[in-house]
């Protein structure tokens, strides 16, 4: 972990192997090549995920600081069962140490001697205090749990003298140590990757993404390759945070057939998954749903389209086969392949942007005009009351089937719903805000979930509340949000699956992003909806201006980092994790952002200086509409 432990003393050299394996997913690339040179690498090379690290054993007569540094280095290795790392431990400690939890530190662990307790009866012992700035813990379920900004990490490593391997000498070895692996952030990002595994929303045939972290290459403990680890994680069941609102279709106790270590796609991009006896008697309908969970999970591992997933019994016979096309029945998001891009024009009416059929960029890319705007975009009023007439709105949300829209009146006090069709009637819902400063507060922009329910926040300081209209009609329900503790909701964005919500919450002069779980109790009209277990969505940011869902477990956020002064635009995962690759080019004074689960579609935003702007993949921001606000995709 040399890149992460510049302050550690007594660092030991490591042997590493640089692999030229092009695709770990489909080729089943071996963890140790049969030929090639072993050589050292610099810290700058360590970011390459193809670099495999193999630790060296402790040298005879090594001092305590060398033993500690060598062990911390060995935790970053790919040695099977962490064999080299265990050589730095006593026999009892080696047997009891498990590497199934990861503590991530910003700059890596800093071990310093602490002799305060190494006196008297412990005169033959040696203690180090290991400290660092915690970033997160990846628990035994592979779930990422971000640390709080004020958290600190401080644990001890204790060493004793014992006889050497040949029975002679007095070698230092570690007999007490922190739980699991201890990695710096750059090593963690080199070794692990985020993967969405999928389960069904309770009571629905709609899949929900559950992000976890798995090792990029063969796991030292289980000897499973990336695909096998990922499949096993699905069979292990959902993470604790998501578990109350999803179900797995795999029967309890289902696991991979014994000794399955290396699953790989064949030349047809199909995967065979052998299961144990617990799944041998499931019916075809249930089996296909099981296969759908795996197929959507595998799609997140590769850009190659998965042809099919075949589930096999323990005796080798086929349970069922599910193709990629068949799996779309269970997709988390069921919008059209080309969702509309909407905004509110200068007169308070709703318009839709589309690519100009006469433009050289009718696919949605960016074409420069003489004034730097996107000449490929044309706009037109939507059909129905929101596209013309006397009613003005300041924000808009379009249902995911693009048949209806909801808008907040120009004064911020009323919620309106209307069909996006000629001749449709405008409906004034019972949702109103009594906010005396509705110009700056009042009702937030509304949001539709994938179930067809409409959500909005009333930002009245005297009566802050989250409201839901089932199917966008009828009487509003006040949704209890546990854990707000007096904070106020400023913005609400519902996920396509309807079981997660992104909230911008203001408290103590700052606005932060929280992710909540949506729970439903009871049936039909008697069901009660609540939001529970709020967790930080962007823990590195203390002032978030705007947020939008931009994937099945990903959001795009606009805001300032803790201690920062400039506005940032970046992708974050719903578990609070992020990476340097998630940073996006910014634009001046963004107030709203809109995205869709399809990353081939452009980001759309509102800039106080540039109007409605778009960022197509691989391009730069371009102004689409000089005078407009409140950009929105369906949702």
Secondary structure by P-SEA (a helix, b strand, c coil): cccccccccbbbbbbbbbbcccccccccccccccbbbbbcccccccccccbbbbbbcccccccaaaaaaaaaaaaaccccccccccccccaaaaaaccccbbbbbcccbbbbbbccccccccccbbbbbbbcccccccccccbbbbbcccbbbbbbbbbbbbbccccccbbbbbccccccccccaaaaaacbbbbbbbbccccccbbbbbbbbbbccccccccccaaaaaaaaaaacccccccccccccccccccccccccbbbbccccbbbbbbccccccccaaaaaaaaaaaaaaaaaaccccccbbbbbcccccccccccccccccccccccccbbbbbbbccccbbbbbbcccccccccbbbbbccccccccbbbbbccccccccccccccccccccccbbbbbcccccbbbbbbccccbbbbbccccccccccccccccbbbbcccbbbbbbcccccccbbbbbcccccccccccccccccccccbbbbcccccbbbbbcccccbbbbbbbbbbbcccccccccccccccccccccccccccccccccbbbbbcccccccbbbbbcccccccccccccccccccccbbbbcccccbbbbbccccccbbbbcccccccccccccccccccc
